[in-house]
């Protein structure tokens, strides 16, 4: 495991060498520099003392010896030095190990971040956050008959011991009613992260609309290829690739498109990678089908009640109506324009 104290001390030494090149005087006796060095040592002690690994604890003890030598140089008078130690000890008490209120606030923040990513209620307590440098929180729930999603949430400590969600491993167990599984790591990004429901849909083989603004595009996991970490490669289909979901929906006589609320629900569900049940309406006849997005082939996949894949022509009995199912003034949001910046390699 990485020695975080050593890494930060290396950063300080790099900074010290840079200053030595900039100025002609020696930094060893410069009071402004020594004062900053003492402040930096105190900060490291407060930051890592409560959660240091054995290797880091050794580094902190050695750093403490160096700190005493600098204190003696900066405060040669014994009484002044003792007064400084008392004051710095009080400061470390304030900056040091988080109290119950800080832990409670951090746990509340973490649970809110879990909720935003569609995870169920996760049990967290102070002991979990106080013992480890990195915390891995398991979450598991059923997603269908003989299928289960298992997550491993990776929490990483930041400044003053506050943890944040760095990413998570997602595993879909029981594919096709058998014991096989698929696993993928998803990094958490504050702007546009993959939530738990989208992770399930991606591992099920369905695409998800990802990103914001002009960067909005479809992503899909390539189950035929993995990287060195065992994660599936991600196929990306940008606006310039030529797939327009809203246009494809308008070509179908869907009853749901006649209702603005239901049309928005349908669109959002398909963008999240869900399979959506729709109603084909032809005159007085209605037929229930399941709809799924297929951006790679620029089509919508249809399934009948038996789960069999059928064509649009079969669904319409060979008659594809040019009319849409939209009522007057009922419109779907226009698609985003943009260029296909990453071409998808066809297999």
ROTOR-283087 format. One record per residue (C-alpha): residue in one letter; x, z, y. Coordinates in Angstrom, 2 decimals, decimal comma. Layout:
BEGIN
rec resn = A; x = X; z = Z; y = Y
...
END
This chain:
BEGIN
rec resn = X; x = 0,00; z = 0,00; y = 0,00
rec resn = X; x = 1,22; z = -0,85; y = 3,48
rec resn = X; x = 2,98; z = 1,93; y = 5,45
rec resn = X; x = 1,06; z = 1,77; y = 8,73
rec resn = X; x = 3,29; z = 4,30; y = 10,52
rec resn = X; x = 6,40; z = 2,28; y = 9,69
rec resn = X; x = 4,73; z = -0,89; y = 10,91
rec resn = X; x = 3,84; z = 0,69; y = 14,26
rec resn = X; x = 7,35; z = 2,13; y = 14,65
rec resn = X; x = 8,78; z = -1,34; y = 14,06
rec resn = X; x = 6,56; z = -2,57; y = 16,87
rec resn = X; x = 7,94; z = 0,14; y = 19,16
rec resn = X; x = 11,57; z = -0,77; y = 18,29
rec resn = X; x = 10,84; z = -4,42; y = 19,12
rec resn = X; x = 9,45; z = -3,31; y = 22,45
rec resn = X; x = 12,52; z = -1,11; y = 23,08
rec resn = X; x = 14,95; z = -3,97; y = 22,40
rec resn = X; x = 13,01; z = -6,23; y = 24,75
rec resn = X; x = 13,21; z = -3,68; y = 27,58
rec resn = X; x = 16,94; z = -3,16; y = 26,95
rec resn = X; x = 17,54; z = -6,87; y = 27,51
rec resn = X; x = 15,51; z = -6,87; y = 30,72
rec resn = X; x = 17,26; z = -3,95; y = 32,45
rec resn = X; x = 20,96; z = -3,19; y = 33,00
rec resn = X; x = 20,65; z = 0,61; y = 32,73
rec resn = X; x = 20,51; z = 2,49; y = 29,43
rec resn = X; x = 17,09; z = 3,52; y = 28,16
rec resn = X; x = 18,52; z = 6,54; y = 26,32
rec resn = X; x = 18,59; z = 8,65; y = 29,50
rec resn = X; x = 15,74; z = 7,05; y = 31,41
rec resn = X; x = 13,07; z = 9,71; y = 31,96
rec resn = X; x = 10,19; z = 7,27; y = 32,37
rec resn = X; x = 11,07; z = 5,62; y = 29,07
rec resn = X; x = 11,58; z = 8,93; y = 27,23
rec resn = X; x = 8,24; z = 10,19; y = 28,49
rec resn = X; x = 6,50; z = 7,08; y = 27,19
rec resn = X; x = 8,32; z = 7,42; y = 23,88
rec resn = X; x = 7,11; z = 11,00; y = 23,46
rec resn = X; x = 3,56; z = 9,95; y = 24,30
rec resn = X; x = 3,77; z = 7,18; y = 21,69
rec resn = X; x = 5,02; z = 9,60; y = 19,00
rec resn = X; x = 2,18; z = 12,03; y = 19,76
rec resn = X; x = -0,34; z = 9,22; y = 19,49
rec resn = X; x = 0,96; z = 8,18; y = 16,06
rec resn = X; x = 0,89; z = 11,78; y = 14,83
rec resn = X; x = -2,72; z = 12,19; y = 15,94
rec resn = X; x = -3,78; z = 8,79; y = 14,61
rec resn = X; x = -2,44; z = 9,04; y = 11,05
rec resn = X; x = -1,93; z = 12,73; y = 10,28
rec resn = X; x = -5,39; z = 13,23; y = 8,78
rec resn = X; x = -5,35; z = 10,12; y = 6,54
rec resn = X; x = -1,69; z = 9,44; y = 5,79
rec resn = X; x = -0,59; z = 8,34; y = 2,34
rec resn = X; x = 2,38; z = 10,21; y = 0,76
rec resn = X; x = 4,75; z = 7,50; y = 2,02
rec resn = X; x = 3,26; z = 7,68; y = 5,50
rec resn = X; x = 3,46; z = 11,49; y = 5,50
rec resn = X; x = 7,19; z = 11,26; y = 4,83
rec resn = X; x = 7,58; z = 8,79; y = 7,70
rec resn = X; x = 5,63; z = 11,13; y = 10,01
rec resn = X; x = 7,89; z = 14,08; y = 9,09
rec resn = X; x = 11,00; z = 12,05; y = 9,85
rec resn = X; x = 9,44; z = 10,84; y = 13,09
rec resn = X; x = 8,72; z = 14,47; y = 14,00
rec resn = X; x = 12,44; z = 15,28; y = 13,78
rec resn = X; x = 13,20; z = 12,37; y = 16,10
rec resn = X; x = 10,45; z = 13,60; y = 18,41
rec resn = X; x = 12,05; z = 17,08; y = 18,64
rec resn = X; x = 15,38; z = 15,52; y = 19,60
rec resn = X; x = 13,73; z = 13,51; y = 22,39
rec resn = X; x = 11,83; z = 16,62; y = 23,58
rec resn = X; x = 15,10; z = 18,57; y = 23,81
rec resn = X; x = 16,68; z = 15,73; y = 25,79
rec resn = X; x = 13,71; z = 15,37; y = 28,14
rec resn = X; x = 13,11; z = 19,13; y = 28,54
rec resn = X; x = 16,54; z = 20,83; y = 28,29
rec resn = X; x = 15,08; z = 24,13; y = 29,54
rec resn = X; x = 13,77; z = 26,13; y = 26,57
rec resn = X; x = 10,76; z = 27,66; y = 28,37
rec resn = X; x = 9,66; z = 24,35; y = 29,82
rec resn = X; x = 10,00; z = 22,79; y = 26,39
rec resn = X; x = 7,87; z = 25,52; y = 24,83
rec resn = X; x = 5,21; z = 24,99; y = 27,51
rec resn = X; x = 5,24; z = 21,27; y = 26,80
rec resn = X; x = 4,75; z = 21,91; y = 23,07
rec resn = X; x = 1,75; z = 24,13; y = 23,75
rec resn = X; x = 0,14; z = 21,50; y = 25,97
rec resn = X; x = 0,91; z = 18,63; y = 23,59
rec resn = X; x = -0,49; z = 20,70; y = 20,70
rec resn = X; x = -3,75; z = 21,10; y = 22,61
rec resn = X; x = -3,81; z = 17,35; y = 23,28
rec resn = X; x = -3,26; z = 16,62; y = 19,61
rec resn = X; x = -6,14; z = 18,92; y = 18,77
rec resn = X; x = -8,36; z = 16,78; y = 20,98
rec resn = X; x = -7,00; z = 13,45; y = 19,76
rec resn = X; x = -6,39; z = 14,45; y = 16,15
rec resn = X; x = -8,68; z = 14,62; y = 13,15
rec resn = X; x = -12,22; z = 13,59; y = 14,02
rec resn = X; x = -14,78; z = 16,37; y = 14,15
rec resn = X; x = -18,18; z = 16,47; y = 12,48
rec resn = X; x = -19,89; z = 14,76; y = 15,44
rec resn = X; x = -17,40; z = 11,88; y = 15,38
rec resn = X; x = -17,84; z = 11,40; y = 11,62
rec resn = X; x = -21,61; z = 11,49; y = 12,00
rec resn = X; x = -21,49; z = 8,90; y = 14,80
rec resn = X; x = -19,18; z = 6,65; y = 12,79
rec resn = X; x = -21,41; z = 6,88; y = 9,70
rec resn = X; x = -24,41; z = 5,99; y = 11,85
rec resn = X; x = -22,58; z = 2,94; y = 13,25
rec resn = X; x = -21,55; z = 1,81; y = 9,77
rec resn = X; x = -25,08; z = 2,14; y = 8,39
rec resn = X; x = -26,38; z = 0,09; y = 11,31
rec resn = X; x = -23,85; z = -2,66; y = 10,54
rec resn = X; x = -24,96; z = -2,56; y = 6,88
rec resn = X; x = -28,60; z = -2,88; y = 7,93
rec resn = X; x = -27,86; z = -5,91; y = 10,13
rec resn = X; x = -26,27; z = -7,60; y = 7,11
rec resn = X; x = -29,41; z = -6,94; y = 4,98
rec resn = X; x = -27,80; z = -4,33; y = 2,74
rec resn = X; x = -30,03; z = -1,52; y = 1,45
rec resn = X; x = -29,52; z = 2,09; y = 2,52
rec resn = X; x = -25,93; z = 3,05; y = 1,63
rec resn = X; x = -24,84; z = 6,63; y = 0,96
rec resn = X; x = -21,84; z = 7,65; y = 3,08
rec resn = X; x = -20,44; z = 11,11; y = 3,75
rec resn = X; x = -17,57; z = 12,72; y = 5,65
rec resn = X; x = -15,48; z = 13,28; y = 2,52
rec resn = X; x = -15,40; z = 9,56; y = 1,75
rec resn = X; x = -14,06; z = 8,71; y = 5,19
rec resn = X; x = -11,58; z = 11,60; y = 5,30
rec resn = X; x = -9,77; z = 10,99; y = 2,00
rec resn = X; x = -8,79; z = 7,34; y = 1,94
rec resn = X; x = -7,01; z = 4,78; y = 4,05
rec resn = X; x = -9,37; z = 2,08; y = 2,86
rec resn = X; x = -12,80; z = 2,86; y = 1,46
rec resn = X; x = -14,65; z = 0,63; y = -1,00
rec resn = X; x = -18,36; z = 1,39; y = -1,17
rec resn = X; x = -20,31; z = 0,01; y = -4,18
rec resn = X; x = -23,86; z = -1,30; y = -3,73
rec resn = X; x = -26,02; z = -2,83; y = -6,45
rec resn = X; x = -29,63; z = -3,96; y = -6,86
rec resn = X; x = -31,81; z = -6,25; y = -8,95
rec resn = X; x = -32,65; z = -9,67; y = -7,49
rec resn = X; x = -34,83; z = -11,08; y = -10,25
rec resn = X; x = -35,44; z = -11,01; y = -13,95
rec resn = X; x = -32,11; z = -10,24; y = -15,66
rec resn = X; x = -30,23; z = -10,88; y = -12,41
rec resn = X; x = -28,33; z = -8,34; y = -10,33
rec resn = X; x = -26,25; z = -8,44; y = -7,15
rec resn = X; x = -23,24; z = -6,10; y = -6,97
rec resn = X; x = -21,35; z = -5,60; y = -3,72
rec resn = X; x = -18,13; z = -3,82; y = -2,84
rec resn = X; x = -18,05; z = -3,06; y = 0,89
rec resn = X; x = -14,53; z = -2,81; y = 2,30
rec resn = X; x = -14,20; z = -0,24; y = 5,10
rec resn = X; x = -10,99; z = -0,15; y = 7,11
rec resn = X; x = -9,90; z = 2,59; y = 9,54
rec resn = X; x = -9,21; z = 1,66; y = 13,13
rec resn = X; x = -8,30; z = 3,64; y = 16,22
rec resn = X; x = -8,83; z = 7,43; y = 16,05
rec resn = X; x = -9,91; z = 7,17; y = 12,43
rec resn = X; x = -13,13; z = 5,24; y = 13,05
rec resn = X; x = -13,98; z = 2,92; y = 10,18
rec resn = X; x = -15,42; z = -0,57; y = 10,43
rec resn = X; x = -16,71; z = -3,04; y = 7,84
rec resn = X; x = -13,95; z = -5,59; y = 7,25
rec resn = X; x = -15,67; z = -7,63; y = 4,52
rec resn = X; x = -17,23; z = -7,39; y = 1,07
rec resn = X; x = -17,05; z = -8,76; y = -2,44
rec resn = X; x = -20,35; z = -10,10; y = -3,75
rec resn = X; x = -21,00; z = -10,70; y = -7,46
rec resn = X; x = -24,09; z = -12,31; y = -8,94
rec resn = X; x = -24,63; z = -11,17; y = -12,55
rec resn = X; x = -26,93; z = -12,73; y = -15,14
rec resn = X; x = -26,85; z = -16,39; y = -14,11
rec resn = X; x = -29,39; z = -18,49; y = -16,01
rec resn = X; x = -30,43; z = -15,45; y = -18,01
rec resn = X; x = -26,99; z = -15,02; y = -19,60
rec resn = X; x = -24,08; z = -12,65; y = -19,04
rec resn = X; x = -22,04; z = -15,00; y = -16,82
rec resn = X; x = -21,35; z = -14,13; y = -13,20
rec resn = X; x = -19,96; z = -15,52; y = -9,94
rec resn = X; x = -17,93; z = -13,62; y = -7,38
rec resn = X; x = -16,93; z = -14,33; y = -3,76
rec resn = X; x = -15,33; z = -12,41; y = -0,90
rec resn = X; x = -17,03; z = -12,70; y = 2,49
rec resn = X; x = -15,24; z = -11,64; y = 5,66
rec resn = X; x = -17,37; z = -9,89; y = 8,28
rec resn = X; x = -17,36; z = -11,49; y = 11,69
rec resn = X; x = -19,32; z = -9,94; y = 14,55
rec resn = X; x = -20,48; z = -13,36; y = 15,79
rec resn = X; x = -21,82; z = -14,96; y = 12,61
rec resn = X; x = -21,34; z = -13,14; y = 9,30
rec resn = X; x = -22,87; z = -14,03; y = 5,94
rec resn = X; x = -25,47; z = -11,38; y = 5,12
rec resn = X; x = -26,34; z = -10,03; y = 1,66
rec resn = X; x = -29,33; z = -12,35; y = 1,15
rec resn = X; x = -27,32; z = -15,41; y = 2,17
rec resn = X; x = -24,50; z = -14,34; y = -0,18
rec resn = X; x = -27,01; z = -14,26; y = -3,06
rec resn = X; x = -28,28; z = -17,74; y = -2,17
rec resn = X; x = -24,75; z = -19,15; y = -1,88
rec resn = X; x = -23,75; z = -17,70; y = -5,25
rec resn = X; x = -26,96; z = -19,18; y = -6,68
rec resn = X; x = -25,68; z = -22,62; y = -5,62
rec resn = X; x = -27,85; z = -23,14; y = -2,54
rec resn = X; x = -26,53; z = -24,05; y = 0,94
rec resn = X; x = -26,85; z = -21,89; y = 4,06
rec resn = X; x = -26,90; z = -22,91; y = 7,73
rec resn = X; x = -23,97; z = -21,09; y = 9,36
rec resn = X; x = -22,44; z = -20,68; y = 12,81
rec resn = X; x = -23,71; z = -20,95; y = 16,36
rec resn = X; x = -24,18; z = -23,69; y = 18,97
rec resn = X; x = -22,30; z = -26,93; y = 18,36
rec resn = X; x = -20,45; z = -25,25; y = 15,49
rec resn = X; x = -23,66; z = -24,78; y = 13,50
rec resn = X; x = -23,33; z = -26,43; y = 10,11
rec resn = X; x = -24,32; z = -26,18; y = 6,46
rec resn = X; x = -22,01; z = -24,42; y = 4,02
rec resn = X; x = -22,10; z = -24,47; y = 0,22
rec resn = X; x = -19,77; z = -23,03; y = -2,42
rec resn = X; x = -17,86; z = -25,47; y = -4,61
rec resn = X; x = -18,03; z = -23,95; y = -8,09
rec resn = X; x = -15,53; z = -26,50; y = -9,42
rec resn = X; x = -12,59; z = -25,30; y = -7,33
rec resn = X; x = -11,07; z = -21,95; y = -6,32
rec resn = X; x = -8,29; z = -20,78; y = -4,02
rec resn = X; x = -5,34; z = -18,55; y = -4,96
rec resn = X; x = -7,46; z = -15,41; y = -4,41
rec resn = X; x = -10,13; z = -16,54; y = -6,87
rec resn = X; x = -12,69; z = -17,43; y = -4,20
rec resn = X; x = -14,65; z = -20,67; y = -4,37
rec resn = X; x = -13,82; z = -23,27; y = -1,77
rec resn = X; x = -16,46; z = -23,81; y = 0,87
rec resn = X; x = -17,93; z = -27,25; y = 1,53
rec resn = X; x = -19,01; z = -27,79; y = 5,15
rec resn = X; x = -21,55; z = -30,32; y = 6,39
rec resn = X; x = -21,63; z = -30,70; y = 10,17
rec resn = X; x = -24,31; z = -32,38; y = 12,27
rec resn = X; x = -22,44; z = -35,68; y = 12,23
rec resn = X; x = -22,66; z = -35,78; y = 8,45
rec resn = X; x = -26,20; z = -37,08; y = 8,86
rec resn = X; x = -28,48; z = -34,47; y = 7,33
rec resn = X; x = -31,40; z = -33,43; y = 9,57
rec resn = X; x = -33,58; z = -30,78; y = 7,92
rec resn = X; x = -36,38; z = -30,95; y = 10,47
rec resn = X; x = -36,59; z = -34,73; y = 10,20
rec resn = X; x = -36,75; z = -34,52; y = 6,41
rec resn = X; x = -39,56; z = -31,96; y = 6,61
rec resn = X; x = -41,59; z = -34,17; y = 8,95
rec resn = X; x = -41,52; z = -36,94; y = 6,35
rec resn = X; x = -43,48; z = -34,78; y = 3,92
rec resn = X; x = -47,22; z = -33,99; y = 4,07
rec resn = X; x = -46,72; z = -30,24; y = 4,07
rec resn = X; x = -49,67; z = -28,05; y = 4,90
rec resn = X; x = -47,35; z = -25,37; y = 6,33
rec resn = X; x = -46,19; z = -27,69; y = 9,11
rec resn = X; x = -49,67; z = -27,58; y = 10,60
rec resn = X; x = -49,20; z = -23,92; y = 11,43
rec resn = X; x = -46,42; z = -23,11; y = 13,98
rec resn = X; x = -45,78; z = -19,65; y = 12,54
rec resn = X; x = -45,59; z = -20,87; y = 8,95
rec resn = X; x = -43,43; z = -23,86; y = 9,93
rec resn = X; x = -40,93; z = -21,52; y = 11,62
rec resn = X; x = -40,93; z = -19,27; y = 8,55
rec resn = X; x = -40,35; z = -22,27; y = 6,29
rec resn = X; x = -37,51; z = -23,59; y = 8,44
rec resn = X; x = -35,79; z = -20,22; y = 8,71
rec resn = X; x = -36,06; z = -19,58; y = 4,97
rec resn = X; x = -34,54; z = -22,95; y = 4,07
rec resn = X; x = -31,73; z = -22,41; y = 6,60
rec resn = X; x = -30,94; z = -19,09; y = 4,89
rec resn = X; x = -30,63; z = -20,84; y = 1,54
rec resn = X; x = -33,95; z = -19,76; y = 0,08
rec resn = X; x = -36,22; z = -21,69; y = -2,23
rec resn = X; x = -39,59; z = -21,97; y = -0,50
rec resn = X; x = -42,99; z = -22,64; y = -2,01
rec resn = X; x = -44,84; z = -25,33; y = -0,08
rec resn = X; x = -48,21; z = -27,06; y = -0,31
rec resn = X; x = -48,39; z = -30,86; y = -0,51
rec resn = X; x = -51,67; z = -31,80; y = 1,16
rec resn = X; x = -53,12; z = -35,28; y = 0,53
rec resn = X; x = -56,66; z = -35,57; y = 1,73
rec resn = X; x = -58,68; z = -32,99; y = -0,20
rec resn = X; x = -55,99; z = -32,56; y = -2,83
rec resn = X; x = -53,29; z = -29,87; y = -2,65
rec resn = X; x = -50,31; z = -29,28; y = -4,89
rec resn = X; x = -47,94; z = -26,30; y = -4,94
rec resn = X; x = -44,24; z = -27,20; y = -5,16
rec resn = X; x = -40,91; z = -25,48; y = -4,54
rec resn = X; x = -38,56; z = -26,87; y = -1,90
rec resn = X; x = -34,77; z = -26,57; y = -1,68
rec resn = X; x = -32,22; z = -28,01; y = 0,76
rec resn = X; x = -29,52; z = -30,42; y = -0,47
rec resn = X; x = -27,34; z = -31,40; y = 2,54
rec resn = X; x = -24,62; z = -32,96; y = 0,40
rec resn = X; x = -26,95; z = -35,77; y = -0,68
rec resn = X; x = -29,00; z = -35,57; y = 2,56
rec resn = X; x = -32,24; z = -34,87; y = 0,70
rec resn = X; x = -34,73; z = -32,12; y = -0,10
rec resn = X; x = -34,99; z = -31,15; y = -3,77
rec resn = X; x = -38,52; z = -30,60; y = -5,15
rec resn = X; x = -39,54; z = -28,55; y = -8,22
rec resn = X; x = -42,92; z = -28,36; y = -9,93
rec resn = X; x = -44,63; z = -25,23; y = -11,26
rec resn = X; x = -42,61; z = -25,48; y = -14,49
rec resn = X; x = -39,34; z = -25,44; y = -12,54
rec resn = X; x = -38,65; z = -29,09; y = -13,33
rec resn = X; x = -36,97; z = -31,18; y = -10,66
rec resn = X; x = -39,14; z = -34,05; y = -9,46
rec resn = X; x = -38,80; z = -36,80; y = -6,86
rec resn = X; x = -40,83; z = -37,11; y = -3,67
rec resn = X; x = -42,45; z = -40,23; y = -5,11
rec resn = X; x = -43,59; z = -38,28; y = -8,18
rec resn = X; x = -44,96; z = -35,54; y = -5,97
rec resn = X; x = -46,99; z = -38,09; y = -4,03
rec resn = X; x = -47,98; z = -40,09; y = -7,11
rec resn = X; x = -45,91; z = -42,98; y = -5,83
rec resn = X; x = -47,45; z = -42,97; y = -2,34
rec resn = X; x = -45,12; z = -41,68; y = 0,37
rec resn = X; x = -47,17; z = -41,20; y = 3,53
rec resn = X; x = -45,56; z = -42,10; y = 6,84
rec resn = X; x = -47,65; z = -39,49; y = 8,61
rec resn = X; x = -46,36; z = -35,98; y = 9,02
rec resn = X; x = -48,25; z = -32,81; y = 8,39
rec resn = X; x = -47,76; z = -31,66; y = 11,98
rec resn = X; x = -50,73; z = -30,98; y = 14,20
rec resn = X; x = -50,80; z = -31,96; y = 17,84
rec resn = X; x = -48,35; z = -29,98; y = 19,96
rec resn = X; x = -46,89; z = -28,32; y = 16,84
rec resn = X; x = -43,19; z = -29,18; y = 16,91
rec resn = X; x = -40,10; z = -27,96; y = 15,12
rec resn = X; x = -37,01; z = -27,16; y = 17,15
rec resn = X; x = -34,75; z = -30,17; y = 17,65
rec resn = X; x = -31,56; z = -30,32; y = 15,63
rec resn = X; x = -28,16; z = -29,71; y = 17,15
rec resn = X; x = -25,95; z = -32,66; y = 17,97
rec resn = X; x = -22,26; z = -32,66; y = 17,19
rec resn = X; x = -19,48; z = -34,36; y = 15,30
rec resn = X; x = -18,60; z = -33,91; y = 11,68
rec resn = X; x = -15,22; z = -32,30; y = 12,26
rec resn = X; x = -14,54; z = -31,53; y = 8,61
rec resn = X; x = -15,25; z = -34,27; y = 6,13
rec resn = X; x = -16,48; z = -33,24; y = 2,70
rec resn = X; x = -14,43; z = -34,70; y = -0,10
rec resn = X; x = -16,73; z = -36,32; y = -2,61
rec resn = X; x = -16,09; z = -35,71; y = -6,27
END
